[in-house]
Amino acid sequence: MPPAGDISTVRLSTRKNRHVQSSAAAIRSMGRFCIVEMSHFLNRRRGMRQIAFILIAFMFAAPTAHAFFDPPWITPAAPIAGATVSVNLRDGICDAIVEHPGYPQITRQGNAIHLVEYGHHWDTSDLCVYDIGHLVEPIGAFPPGNYTVTVDFTYPDYPNGDTTITLGVVPFTVTGAAPPAPVPASTSSGLIALLFLIGCFALRGLRKRRN
């Protein structure tokens, strides 16, 4: 669970760091592209095919990496009416949520909420440069009832355009506002104060009768 604090600070700092890491991944991606082009060039020259083979073998030697997204969860765990509900996402290594125009997208139909985040996803370990991040995304305050929030992740998948995957569907229940806690009167100090108050009223009544 994330520590208590400013939600917007957690959100923006995470995405800002992701931009820096995305640039590093883009540079590595360009390096791979250059190796491929150089290999093709050398392959067309006599006596250079062995070098081209070595370059291609080096490029594809990187092992395949796995995506990293923990199942999303909400905070607070037991929300009450009027309190802001937030979706929490933990990502890193090969997957990261970043700032992008038009995102995040938050829509609601009845008691079904839909959250779409934008980011980057890589399949090879040499491009997996993201550290572990924790994003807190406020989705609003709701009246009492049962709700579900579907969390989707959209990323560029060249040359196929954008790809969207579902990270999870989280059900949650919003209860009414908590009633004010009653003041205990059964303690010794409470009983003494109550008896003192009763005695004062009784004494006041006696004085009025005498007058």
Helices and strands as residue ranges (DSSP letters): H 7-43, H 49-59, E 73-75, E 84-93, E 95-97, E 105-109, E 112-121, G 125-127, E 130-141, E 145-156, E 162-174, H 188-210
